[in-house]
Amino acid sequence: MIRKPVVSGKFYPQTENSLNKMLAKMIDPSLTKEEVIGLVLPHAGYIYSGYVAGATISRADIKKTAIILGTDHTGMGSPFSIITKGSWFTPLGEVKIDTEIAESILRGSSILKEDELSHLYEHSIEVQLPFLQYIRKDIKIVPVNISRAELKELQQLAIEIAEGFKKVGRSGIFIASTDMTHYEPREVAERNDKMAIEAMLALDEERLFTVVEKNNISMCGLSPTCTLIKICKTLDAGHATLVKYQTSGDTTGDYSSVVGYAGIMIW
């Protein structure tokens, strides 16, 4: 698959120069880098969520391969999809798929399907790429889209992904792409997001799933985030920290209806 950008000029600048200038304001290369297994990053327009993503990714040691767990917004294609060959493009250039890791994950999974359609117009993976390219020009990715599902299926998927990854024997970083509460007053968003974030920091995907479902929290990337937590624990993670949280209201000044964004590191 040659996947061209679909939200450049909408979620982020469409020219290389403009995009680099924006990212330079959001990413701090001078920060000490942590050896992390996973990140939770937002995927909204950069003017809203870019400083959360930038602050978080600035503190992570970005390995040569990023396995990105995207959120299914379009409903197209397979509900659990991976692409094992090809390249994705952004205004910063080409990002190749790590075929070796992608094929190993696919071979070991009873749930994932090779499917390009689900990735064709989905933005949740695409918006992560310029941040990764800015930090590491030779970055490769494994794109995985995950739809809403029962927790047991997500936990099984996580184990399969982790085992497929381990078989290759190379390093990598896992990223779950999600925004938090959507279009609620700031007080409601912050209260709901606090409950979800506390579950994430406890590395408890069961608690996160229950909290989001029970409180009807409009966290679009619940499935990839639960999957990420289980992956990281399977790979021996034991700690998580919140790097930054804010809402769209911090950009617009309108706090009557906001979207929440969280940046979390897991190691």
C-alpha atoms as one frame of an Amber mdcrd trajectory, in Angstrom:
protein
   0.000   0.000   0.000   1.154   3.513  -0.829  -0.869   5.541   1.626  -0.978
   9.282   0.912  -1.993  11.824   3.558  -5.690  12.585   3.862  -5.697  15.226
   6.626  -2.672  17.371   5.717  -3.860  20.940   5.392  -6.665  20.113   7.829
  -5.200  18.594  10.984  -1.670  19.838  10.327   0.146  21.997   7.712   0.386
  20.595   4.198   3.872  21.857   3.338   7.149  20.533   4.713   8.394  23.956
   5.787   5.211  24.953   7.617   4.910  21.569   9.281   8.512  21.625  10.511
   8.010  25.116  11.934   4.935  24.011  13.862   6.579  20.850  15.181   9.633
  22.839  16.303   7.343  24.731  18.695   5.847  21.551  20.099   8.853  19.218
  20.411  11.770  19.849  22.791  14.796  17.788  21.656  16.817  18.861  24.700
  14.750  16.824  27.181  16.172  13.644  28.702  14.800  10.623  26.879  13.134
   7.779  28.797  13.279   4.121  27.762   9.566   3.520  27.316   7.536   0.587
  26.018   4.404   2.526  25.146   2.853   5.944  24.691  -0.709   7.224  24.687
  -0.976  10.173  22.292  -3.880  12.311  21.040  -4.811  12.624  17.379  -6.719
  15.884  16.951  -5.719  18.909  14.921  -2.278  20.036  16.006  -3.468  23.450
  17.211  -5.607  21.626  19.774  -3.633  18.532  20.800  -0.164  19.040  19.335
   1.416  20.399  22.491   0.254  17.344  24.439   1.653  14.984  21.809   4.856
  16.998  21.511   5.508  17.185  25.244   5.034  13.434  25.567   7.021  12.300
  22.564   9.850  14.684  23.503  10.520  12.601  26.618  10.532   9.203  24.905
  13.418   7.347  23.347  11.881   6.691  19.939  13.034   3.358  18.556  13.384
   2.667  14.842   9.962   0.995  14.669   6.690   2.315  16.074   3.729  -0.038
  16.275   0.796   2.378  16.152  -2.611   1.242  17.379  -5.148   3.455  15.659
  -8.764   4.212  16.425 -11.527   3.233  14.009 -13.516   6.371  13.143 -14.672
   5.406   9.652 -16.140   1.912  10.118 -14.558   0.851   6.836 -12.895  -2.505
   6.292 -11.938  -5.091   8.869 -12.507  -4.155  12.531  -9.005  -5.412  13.397
  -6.626  -4.605  10.581  -2.926  -4.434   9.865  -0.882  -3.508   6.808   2.369
  -5.420   6.345   3.849  -3.859   3.204   4.257  -0.449   1.626   4.744   3.131
   2.747   2.833   6.024   4.248   3.565   9.580   3.167   3.302  12.929   4.918
   4.635  16.351   3.917   7.880  15.282   5.661   8.328  12.353   3.273   8.050
   8.585   3.244   7.548   6.297   6.236   8.098   2.644   5.376   6.210  -0.197
   7.003   8.388  -2.570   9.030   7.373  -5.665   7.094   9.310  -8.112   9.259
   7.580  -7.087  12.485   4.190  -6.588  10.824   4.225 -10.045   9.236   5.330
 -11.684  12.477   2.443 -10.034  14.330  -0.052 -11.026  11.640   1.142 -14.644
  11.522   0.631 -15.022  15.238  -2.802 -13.412  15.407  -6.174 -15.099  15.114
  -7.881 -11.692  15.202  -5.968  -9.325  12.903  -6.597  -9.271   9.161  -4.485
  -7.743   6.411  -6.726  -4.936   5.191  -5.951  -1.604   3.518  -9.511  -0.292
   3.360  -9.785   0.439   7.074  -6.656   2.631   6.872  -7.562   4.510   3.704
  -9.267   7.530   5.311  -8.531   6.952   8.997  -6.556   9.838  10.509  -5.594
   8.492  13.939  -2.367   6.878  12.741  -1.520   9.507  10.136  -1.371  12.401
  12.602   1.274  10.609  14.694   3.699  10.252  11.795   5.061  13.807  11.482
   5.948  13.840  15.193   7.854  10.580  14.760   9.512  11.753  11.523  10.619
  15.011  13.114  12.432  13.112  15.863  13.665  10.162  13.813  13.945  10.451
  10.042  14.439   6.695   9.535  11.346   5.726  11.520   9.363   2.700  10.371
   5.836   1.836  11.433   3.427  -1.041  11.846  -0.102   0.359  11.352  -2.885
  -1.428  13.244  -6.512  -0.281  13.440  -8.665  -1.521  16.325 -12.434  -1.105
  16.516 -14.673  -1.278  19.568 -14.756  -4.785  20.989 -15.222  -6.792  24.159
 -12.367  -6.572  26.637 -11.450 -10.261  26.426 -10.950  -9.969  22.674  -8.739
  -6.902  23.132  -6.670  -8.687  25.771  -6.207 -11.673  23.467  -5.232  -9.373
  20.609  -2.688  -7.669  22.862  -1.057 -10.951  23.817  -0.864 -11.986  20.165
   0.686  -8.661  19.140   3.238  -8.782  21.955   4.233 -12.367  21.177   4.540
 -11.675  17.450   6.681  -8.649  18.195   8.963 -10.563  20.582   9.646 -13.265
  17.999  11.480 -10.768  15.774  13.867  -9.864  18.569  14.207  -6.172  17.791
  13.283  -3.076  19.777  10.266  -0.921  19.117   7.778   1.428  20.718   3.998
   0.976  20.932   1.621   3.924  20.568  -2.110   4.064  21.256  -3.840   6.902
  19.427  -6.808   8.353  21.298  -8.562  11.530  22.301 -10.437  11.659  25.591
 -13.887  13.108  26.354 -15.616  14.725  23.344 -17.796  17.840  23.356 -18.674
  18.187  27.007 -18.258  21.222  29.310 -14.717  21.452  30.644 -15.758  20.467
  34.177 -17.433  17.292  32.922 -14.551  16.449  30.589 -11.922  16.892  33.263
 -13.876  14.818  35.797 -14.454  11.973  33.347 -10.949  12.050  31.945  -9.456
  11.989  35.435 -11.165   8.653  36.099  -9.956   7.190  32.808  -6.417   8.518
  33.240  -6.167   7.085  36.758  -7.014   3.655  35.338  -4.383   4.051  32.636
  -1.743   5.087  35.164  -2.602   2.000  37.195  -1.994  -0.057  34.020  -5.409
  -1.608  34.552  -7.191  -2.165  31.244 -10.135  -3.848  32.966 -10.699  -0.816
  35.175 -10.311   1.537  32.205 -12.820  -0.418  30.136 -15.328  -0.497  33.006
 -14.921   3.180  33.904 -15.408   4.334  30.318 -18.403   2.062  29.720 -20.080
   2.712  33.077 -19.713   6.492  32.875 -20.396   6.728  29.147 -17.076   8.519
  28.566 -16.661   9.416  24.903 -13.031   8.290  24.694 -12.730   7.290  21.038
  -9.614   5.144  21.439 -10.717   2.945  24.310  -9.970  -0.241  22.363  -6.407
   0.625  21.264  -5.614   2.005  24.713  -6.801  -1.139  26.508  -4.822  -3.171
  23.990  -1.721  -1.041  24.564  -1.873  -1.469  28.332  -2.101  -5.249  28.033
   0.730  -5.300  25.459   2.970  -3.271  27.734   2.268  -5.499  30.732   2.965
  -8.578  28.610   6.314  -6.945  27.812   6.957  -6.423  31.560   5.900  -2.795
  31.964   5.154  -1.753  35.519   4.917   2.034  35.556   3.088   4.854  33.794
   3.068   8.625  34.118   0.905  11.442  32.804   3.070  13.933  30.946   0.426
  16.460  29.944  -3.340  16.936  29.861  -5.347  19.769  28.372  -8.556  20.412
  26.480  -9.445  22.142  23.240 -10.752  24.995  25.353  -7.168  25.908  26.229
  -6.760  26.805  22.547 -10.176  28.203  21.671 -11.085  29.848  24.963 -14.495
  28.179  24.735 -14.938  25.840  27.694 -18.623  25.089  27.122 -17.844  22.150
  24.804 -14.341  20.718  24.794 -12.343  17.659  23.789  -9.758  16.279  26.210
  -6.210  15.200  25.324  -3.772  13.144  27.406  -0.145  12.191  26.863   1.041
   9.164  28.859   4.308   7.227  29.020   4.513   3.541  29.977   7.745   1.775
  30.905
